[in-house]
């Protein structure tokens, strides 16, 4: 299989095995706790998360993971499943961030390989002419087995994180109108307590299922599964907002971090909808702006491609979404964007541009093929941008400045006419995939990186990226046996 003519990017599927059962108790009805079999001795909790650094021209990529299993390699042993059932996730909006997709348990044992099977992949991308194209990928050798080196040792006292990093430039092949998908991945494992904080970050955006004085349960707008986040005095909430005041059904973004005791701590919670009807799922979508429409120099509406949707009304929506603006539409920033240095006045209707990531909420009308939202709130959303460093970053920790060349073709080069992009880091920036703050400062020109952050148009044709997470891109490993066959 030949790779598309883009820079090499990665997708990460992480399995974090923790030492306490608290996280498992918080798993909702759509994410059933499953006791996996196949190992020996006691069991440890396990949370499965997925992330992705997309190809530059991919607007959306929905992939169904049919199975993920771990093997001890012992003669006659049965692989241990890491998924209770197949799950479909949208990957392109995550970047270096991870989204949980499963909570379960895994038997103690020494695991030497991981096998993953993909049963479906649908991609929306910009073709060579800049047109938005949707394709169902042909699955070429969809099952792959990769070694764990060193082996992953799981016991009741270990908090283990297993990371499977997919390289999308080698997973997707786009030739003309033909798209094929073959998994290509890296593997690594370590105790959660020994990982960089950035490698332990997770993010879920979805409707609130319930809250208590010390937790919030959210149903992901992506996978549809429910996850519990613990809340304490360090959790950041919008000014003046109490956890108990967030209504059931509201759309929220929860940034969290896996803990060594098996829980996921909410580091920040952002309310992303303004509707007041408590108890019912509020409608909204997160995705990429495709075009903007103006009247008299004022932007009145825009078209976007949803990557995630929220609320029961959005369940059957297909294709692009029209968003109508009015004088009552509010504009807001997530808590982590404020932490990254953005001011509340830096985002409004005039700052909307093609290629920007946004989260919208409001009243839904129209048909499934031509949906319309009358926006009550527009929130700037984080997006993941692949590229290569133009030069070694400048500045002093934690505030670095750097420029990155954007991969071509890319929806940013097509819609935003960008060739290079200026970016900054802050004390809120995390580093993942083994990269540290000092390691980033020493990276040389032409190094491939993925940056997750908030992109603003500071003036017409001038853009600034505020990085919340940065990871270095690595080449995928060779599957066991030199092919993509598995034993699952």
Phi, psi and omega per residue, in radians:
X1 nan 2.354 3.112
X2 -1.684 2.481 3.118
X3 -1.370 2.649 3.020
X4 -1.164 2.805 -3.058
X5 -1.411 1.245 3.115
X6 -2.449 2.921 3.092
X7 -1.216 2.726 -3.086
X8 -1.331 2.142 -3.136
X9 -2.088 2.981 3.128
X10 -2.237 2.688 2.974
X11 -2.150 2.404 -3.050
X12 -2.045 2.233 2.963
X13 -1.990 2.051 -3.026
X14 -1.967 2.368 3.044
X15 -2.033 1.970 -3.090
X16 -1.876 2.095 -3.126
X17 -1.835 2.033 -3.029
X18 -1.955 2.985 -2.944
X19 -1.695 -0.122 -3.107
X20 -2.135 2.819 -3.044
X21 -1.667 0.049 -3.048
X22 -1.033 -0.771 -3.108
X23 -1.097 -0.662 -3.117
X24 -1.141 -0.656 -3.139
X25 -1.128 -0.429 -3.109
X26 -1.551 0.054 -3.092
X27 -1.276 2.296 -3.038
X28 -1.433 -3.088 -3.036
X29 -1.144 -0.422 3.131
X30 -1.582 0.013 3.121
X31 -2.346 1.411 -2.995
X32 -1.255 2.320 3.064
X33 -1.228 2.191 -3.077
X34 -2.148 2.232 3.074
X35 -1.526 1.893 -3.077
X36 -1.349 2.714 -3.131
X37 -2.094 2.860 3.044
X38 2.150 -0.286 3.101
X39 -1.771 -2.763 -3.137
X40 -2.429 2.778 3.083
X41 1.338 -2.614 -3.082
X42 -1.389 3.014 -3.115
X43 -2.039 2.753 3.103
X44 -2.171 2.597 3.069
X45 -1.115 2.675 -3.139
X46 -2.522 2.280 3.013
X47 -2.070 2.280 -3.134
X48 -1.773 2.240 3.091
X49 -2.235 2.759 -3.108
X50 -2.296 2.503 3.053
X51 -2.563 3.044 -2.993
X52 -2.847 2.437 2.930
X53 -1.922 1.871 -2.948
X54 -1.335 2.813 2.912
X55 -1.126 2.591 -3.026
X56 -1.089 -0.452 -3.106
X57 -1.734 0.149 -3.136
X58 -1.646 2.155 3.101
X59 -1.576 -0.534 -3.138
X60 -2.743 2.477 3.097
X61 -2.502 1.913 3.112
X62 -1.819 2.136 -3.066
X63 -2.191 2.321 3.076
X64 -1.711 2.059 3.064
X65 -1.555 1.901 -3.115
X66 -1.299 -0.640 -3.122
X67 -2.845 2.642 2.971
X68 -2.412 2.205 -3.107
X69 -2.432 2.681 3.102
X70 -2.006 2.518 -3.103
X71 -2.198 2.474 3.075
X72 -1.448 -0.305 -3.119
X73 1.408 -0.060 -3.135
X74 -1.257 2.528 -3.137
X75 -1.029 2.212 3.104
X76 1.421 -0.010 -3.109
X77 -1.358 2.681 3.135
X78 -1.771 2.282 3.095
X79 -0.991 2.583 -3.136
X80 -1.730 2.139 -3.118
X81 -1.294 2.451 3.075
X82 -1.860 -0.039 3.096
X83 -2.227 2.325 3.105
X84 -1.352 -0.408 3.120
X85 -2.820 2.811 3.108
X86 -1.020 2.616 3.141
X87 -2.428 2.404 3.101
X88 -1.838 2.260 -3.104
X89 -2.309 2.601 3.034
X90 -1.660 2.131 -2.930
X91 -1.716 -0.538 -2.918
X92 -1.192 -0.381 -3.117
X93 -1.529 -0.071 -3.050
X94 -1.558 -0.792 -3.100
X95 1.114 -2.341 -3.099
X96 -1.297 -0.179 3.113
X97 -1.391 2.656 3.102
X98 -1.915 2.520 3.038
X99 -2.062 2.227 3.111
X100 -1.187 2.464 3.105
X101 -2.231 -0.086 -3.114
X102 -2.861 2.498 2.967
X103 -2.236 2.242 -3.066
X104 -2.740 -2.835 3.008
X105 -2.222 2.764 3.117
X106 -2.346 2.338 -3.137
X107 -1.139 2.629 3.043
X108 -1.090 2.584 -3.140
X109 2.822 3.085 3.092
X110 -1.939 1.986 -3.040
X111 -1.803 2.335 -3.018
X112 -1.944 -0.206 3.132
X113 -2.726 2.835 3.108
X114 -2.236 2.371 3.090
X115 -2.073 2.288 -3.136
X116 -2.237 2.424 3.098
X117 -2.174 2.253 3.062
X118 -1.806 2.267 -3.108
X119 -1.843 -0.237 3.114
X120 -2.827 2.611 3.094
X121 -2.633 2.149 3.094
X122 -2.121 2.335 -3.046
X123 -2.267 2.464 2.975
X124 -2.006 2.170 -3.039
X125 -2.510 2.883 3.029
X126 -1.662 2.207 -3.118
X127 -1.445 -3.053 -3.061
X128 -1.080 -0.380 3.119
X129 -1.637 0.053 -3.139
X130 1.450 0.142 3.139
X131 -1.478 2.496 3.089
X132 -1.353 2.154 -3.039
X133 -2.229 2.375 3.087
X134 -1.921 2.353 -3.118
X135 -2.538 2.495 2.968
X136 -1.612 2.111 -3.039
X137 -1.319 2.481 2.945
X138 -1.333 2.307 -3.103
X139 -1.590 1.960 3.122
X140 -1.815 1.993 -3.081
X141 0.862 1.126 -3.023
X142 -1.239 -0.195 3.128
X143 -1.815 2.273 -3.120
X144 -2.366 2.441 3.067
X145 -2.055 2.237 -3.133
X146 -2.212 2.555 -3.112
X147 -1.338 2.677 2.981
X148 -1.786 1.967 -3.114
X149 -2.332 1.926 0.032
X150 -1.246 2.909 3.120
X151 -1.053 2.674 -3.138
X152 -1.656 2.022 -3.136
X153 -1.740 2.121 -3.101
X154 -2.044 2.235 2.992
X155 -2.535 3.055 -3.021
X156 -1.166 -0.249 -3.115
X157 -1.850 0.083 -3.048
X158 -1.832 2.427 3.024
X159 -1.899 1.729 -2.962
X160 -1.889 2.440 3.046
X161 -2.117 2.051 3.099
X162 -1.844 2.203 -3.049
X163 -2.052 2.125 3.070
X164 -1.957 1.923 -3.025
X165 -1.844 1.962 -3.136
X166 -1.492 2.449 3.048
X167 -1.760 1.859 -3.045
X168 -1.234 -0.480 3.114
X169 -1.137 -0.453 3.078
X170 -1.763 -0.291 3.102
X171 -1.396 -0.729 3.121
X172 -1.701 2.398 2.984
X173 -2.191 2.086 -3.123
X174 -2.025 1.949 3.125
X175 -2.190 1.878 -3.063
X176 1.122 -2.114 3.093
X177 -1.784 0.129 -3.117
X178 -1.732 2.213 3.136
X179 -2.126 2.257 3.045
X180 -2.153 2.683 -3.131
X181 -2.324 2.188 3.045
X182 -2.363 2.103 -3.085
X183 -1.020 2.414 3.031
X184 -2.407 2.088 -2.933
X185 -2.420 2.825 2.917
X186 -1.938 2.806 3.076
X187 -2.375 2.595 3.013
X188 -2.830 2.752 3.137
X189 -2.572 2.524 3.133
X190 -2.825 2.834 3.040
X191 -1.190 2.464 -3.117
X192 -0.971 -0.710 -3.108
X193 -1.161 -0.274 -3.141
X194 -1.763 -0.005 -3.123
X195 -1.468 2.701 2.967
X196 -1.085 2.564 3.103
X197 -0.936 -0.635 -3.125
X198 -1.129 -0.494 3.138
X199 -1.385 -0.107 -3.128
X200 -1.873 0.039 -3.121
X201 -1.321 2.482 3.020
X202 -2.346 2.812 3.140
X203 -2.516 2.333 3.046
X204 -2.332 2.281 2.995
X205 -2.056 2.272 -3.113
X206 3.101 -2.961 -3.118
X207 -1.516 2.457 3.129
X208 -1.253 2.232 3.076
X209 -1.582 -0.758 3.131
X210 -2.910 2.833 3.022
X211 -2.367 2.727 2.999
X212 -2.399 -3.054 -3.139
X213 -1.184 -0.290 -3.058
X214 -2.342 0.209 -3.120
X215 -2.780 2.857 3.015
X216 -2.447 2.359 3.116
X217 -1.904 2.221 -3.064
X218 -2.204 2.358 3.034
X219 -1.659 2.046 -3.078
X220 -1.038 2.318 3.040
X221 -1.289 -0.141 -3.134
X222 -1.659 -1.230 -3.056
X223 -1.468 -0.329 -3.098
X224 1.445 -0.010 -3.140
X225 -1.543 2.773 -3.090
X226 -1.840 2.457 -3.128
X227 -2.428 2.517 -3.133
X228 -1.797 2.299 3.047
X229 -2.001 2.311 3.016
X230 -1.359 2.625 -3.116
X231 -2.215 2.304 3.069
X232 -2.408 -2.921 -3.046
X233 -1.170 -0.279 3.134
X234 -1.543 -0.223 -3.132
X235 -1.166 2.235 -3.129
X236 -1.570 2.212 3.081
X237 -2.072 2.727 3.078
X238 -0.994 2.580 -3.113
X239 -0.947 2.218 3.089
X240 1.466 -0.010 -3.107
X241 -1.767 2.224 3.049
X242 -1.738 2.539 3.138
X243 -0.973 -0.722 -3.096
X244 -1.171 -0.304 -3.106
X245 -1.563 -0.126 3.115
X246 -1.366 2.033 -3.020
X247 -1.327 2.660 2.986
X248 -1.029 2.360 -3.120
X249 1.673 -0.300 3.121
X250 -1.119 2.646 3.092
X251 -1.595 2.205 3.136
X252 -2.305 2.707 2.926
X253 -1.922 2.167 3.113
X254 -2.004 2.083 2.993
X255 -1.653 2.321 -3.084
X256 -2.450 3.065 3.122
X257 -2.503 2.223 3.101
X258 -1.117 2.428 -3.098
X259 -1.897 2.803 -3.111
X260 -1.244 -0.243 3.115
X261 -1.603 0.085 3.077
X262 1.694 -0.067 3.110
X263 -1.628 2.953 2.949
X264 -2.010 2.039 -3.126
X265 -1.545 2.249 3.047
X266 -1.303 2.016 3.099
X267 -1.491 -0.531 3.040
X268 -2.683 2.594 3.101
X269 -2.250 2.190 3.107
X270 -2.056 2.242 3.058
X271 -1.483 2.081 -3.001
X272 -1.865 0.218 3.080
X273 -2.426 2.731 -3.106
X274 -2.104 -0.003 3.103
X275 -1.083 2.617 -3.027
X276 -1.830 0.027 -3.073
X277 -1.379 1.544 3.139
X278 -1.166 2.529 3.077
X279 1.673 -0.239 3.104
X280 -2.110 2.549 -3.138
X281 -1.137 2.270 3.140
X282 -1.571 2.479 -3.015
X283 -1.510 2.477 3.108
X284 -3.058 3.115 3.140
X285 -2.726 2.652 3.053
X286 -2.155 2.307 -3.136
X287 -3.133 -2.763 -3.007
X288 -1.887 2.319 3.064
X289 -1.226 2.228 3.127
X290 -1.692 -0.682 -3.132
X291 -2.742 2.701 3.098
X292 -2.129 2.580 -3.132
X293 -2.097 2.297 -3.071
X294 -2.097 2.706 3.021
X295 -2.443 2.074 -3.125
X296 1.090 0.547 3.129
X297 1.456 0.025 3.133
X298 -1.958 2.297 3.117
X299 -1.261 2.133 -3.090
X300 -1.874 -0.361 3.134
X301 -2.855 2.897 3.025
X302 -2.627 2.804 3.073
X303 -1.893 2.375 -3.128
X304 -2.331 2.742 3.028
X305 -1.804 1.914 3.141
X306 -1.160 2.352 2.969
X307 -1.734 -0.587 3.040
X308 -2.324 2.613 3.044
X309 -2.314 2.712 -3.007
X310 -2.319 2.513 3.141
X311 1.626 2.637 -3.071
X312 -1.152 -0.487 -3.121
X313 -1.211 -0.400 -3.079
X314 -1.582 -0.029 -2.993
X315 -1.052 -0.571 -3.075
X316 -1.860 0.169 -3.116
X317 -1.214 2.356 3.094
X318 -2.212 2.689 3.074
X319 1.283 -2.705 -3.059
X320 -1.395 2.881 -3.080
X321 -2.215 2.285 3.054
X322 -1.594 2.291 -3.132
X323 -2.050 2.044 3.106
X324 -1.663 2.348 -3.134
X325 -1.821 2.742 3.074
X326 -2.572 3.099 3.124
X327 -1.166 -0.304 -3.138
X328 -1.569 -0.152 -3.130
X329 -1.153 2.281 3.123
X330 -1.722 2.645 3.126
X331 -2.160 2.393 -3.006
X332 -2.579 2.899 3.089
X333 -2.108 2.501 3.021
X334 -1.163 2.817 -3.130
X335 -1.073 -0.662 -3.114
X336 -1.264 -0.411 3.052
X337 -1.240 -0.688 3.070
X338 -1.103 -0.725 3.114
X339 -1.108 -0.481 -3.131
X340 -1.414 -0.065 3.046
X341 1.949 0.054 3.109
X342 -1.405 2.531 3.095
X343 -1.726 2.732 -3.075
X344 -1.086 -0.415 -3.109
X345 -1.539 0.015 -3.032
X346 -1.495 -0.057 -3.091
X347 -2.376 2.148 3.092
X348 -2.713 -3.013 -3.091
X349 -1.009 -0.667 -3.102
X350 -1.174 -0.275 -3.093
X351 -1.638 0.019 3.110
X352 -1.299 2.373 3.129
X353 -2.647 2.686 3.100
X354 -1.050 2.318 -3.106
X355 1.779 -0.206 -3.122
X356 -1.406 2.570 3.085
X357 -1.681 2.283 -3.134
X358 -2.431 2.800 3.012
X359 -2.091 2.178 -3.109
X360 -2.072 2.631 3.032
X361 -2.520 2.642 -3.119
X362 2.810 -2.843 -3.114
X363 -1.474 2.342 -3.066
X364 -1.746 2.368 3.049
X365 -2.520 -2.990 -3.130
X366 1.454 -2.843 -3.122
X367 -1.955 3.004 -3.140
X368 -1.104 -0.528 3.138
X369 -1.548 -0.279 3.132
X370 -2.452 1.099 -3.082
X371 -1.298 2.627 3.127
X372 -2.349 2.356 3.014
X373 -2.018 2.224 2.966
X374 -1.509 1.802 -2.915
X375 -1.249 2.187 2.952
X376 -1.594 -0.469 3.107
X377 -2.609 2.413 3.004
X378 -2.066 2.194 3.131
X379 -2.097 2.346 3.047
X380 -1.098 2.378 -3.127
X381 -2.039 2.695 3.089
X382 -1.322 2.610 3.037
X383 -2.422 2.763 -3.121
X384 -1.841 2.255 -3.058
X385 -2.192 2.087 3.071
X386 -1.519 2.671 3.091
X387 3.093 -2.966 3.102
X388 -2.219 2.519 3.119
X389 -1.121 2.361 3.050
X390 -1.323 -0.645 3.139
X391 -2.738 2.964 3.064
X392 -1.039 2.378 -3.139
X393 -0.981 2.622 3.106
X394 -1.986 2.873 3.139
X395 1.836 -2.994 3.128
X396 -2.207 2.641 -3.105
X397 -1.045 2.447 0.006
X398 -1.636 0.123 -3.011
X399 -1.738 1.682 3.123
X400 -1.912 2.641 2.997
X401 -2.061 2.487 3.119
X402 -2.733 2.812 3.065
X403 -2.119 2.523 3.132
X404 -2.299 2.423 3.035
X405 -1.419 2.322 -3.089
X406 -1.550 2.404 -3.137
X407 -1.084 2.514 3.115
X408 -2.096 2.311 0.024
X409 -1.373 2.691 3.140
X410 -2.640 2.581 3.096
X411 -1.139 -0.411 3.080
X412 -1.302 -0.647 3.093
X413 -1.273 -0.527 -3.139
X414 -1.347 -0.859 -3.042
X415 -1.579 -0.723 -3.091
X416 -1.639 -0.063 -3.138
X417 0.971 0.607 -3.129
X418 -1.567 2.481 3.015
X419 -2.007 -0.846 3.010
X420 -2.168 2.750 -3.078
X421 -2.342 2.258 3.083
X422 -1.509 2.447 -3.079
X423 -2.484 2.778 3.101
X424 -2.362 2.697 3.015
X425 -1.934 2.994 3.119
X426 -2.652 -3.075 3.099
X427 -1.146 -0.292 3.134
X428 -1.536 -0.126 -3.107
X429 -1.301 2.280 3.054
X430 -1.822 2.786 -3.139
X431 -2.200 2.357 -3.048
X432 -2.213 3.100 3.120
X433 1.013 0.678 3.098
X434 1.492 -0.134 -3.137
X435 -1.390 2.443 3.090
X436 -2.004 2.960 3.126
X437 -1.056 -0.801 3.129
X438 -1.199 -0.601 3.099
X439 -1.151 -0.666 3.097
X440 -1.114 -0.733 -3.118
X441 -1.078 -0.370 -3.105
X442 -1.745 0.003 -3.112
X443 -1.118 2.454 -3.100
X444 -1.574 2.892 3.058
X445 -0.980 2.582 3.112
X446 1.361 0.048 3.070
X447 -1.232 2.311 3.120
X448 -1.394 2.216 3.135
X449 -2.359 2.851 2.969
X450 -2.150 2.318 -3.100
X451 -2.109 2.198 3.063
X452 -1.835 2.192 -3.102
X453 -3.138 -2.865 -3.039
X454 -1.956 2.161 -3.075
X455 -1.807 2.169 3.134
X456 -2.122 2.601 2.978
X457 -1.669 1.818 -3.053
X458 -1.350 -0.437 3.019
X459 -2.792 2.833 -3.097
X460 -0.897 2.060 3.120
X461 1.432 0.025 3.117
X462 -2.054 2.247 -3.006
X463 -2.234 2.639 3.126
X464 -2.390 2.313 3.122
X465 -1.891 2.199 3.098
X466 -1.781 1.883 -2.991
X467 -1.376 2.264 3.015
X468 -1.836 -0.387 3.054
X469 -2.711 2.461 -3.140
X470 -2.310 2.383 3.084
X471 -2.389 2.601 3.078
X472 -1.570 2.485 -3.093
X473 -1.537 2.391 3.112
X474 -2.119 2.705 3.084
X475 -1.315 2.609 -3.137
X476 -1.276 2.737 3.100
X477 -1.418 2.883 3.073
X478 -1.468 2.239 3.121
X479 -1.055 2.744 3.097
X480 -1.052 2.366 3.138
X481 1.410 -0.010 3.119
X482 1.311 0.251 3.099
X483 -2.460 -3.074 -3.091
X484 -1.763 0.321 3.107
X485 -1.360 2.606 -3.134
X486 -2.238 3.004 3.130
X487 -1.976 0.329 -3.050
X488 -1.279 nan nan
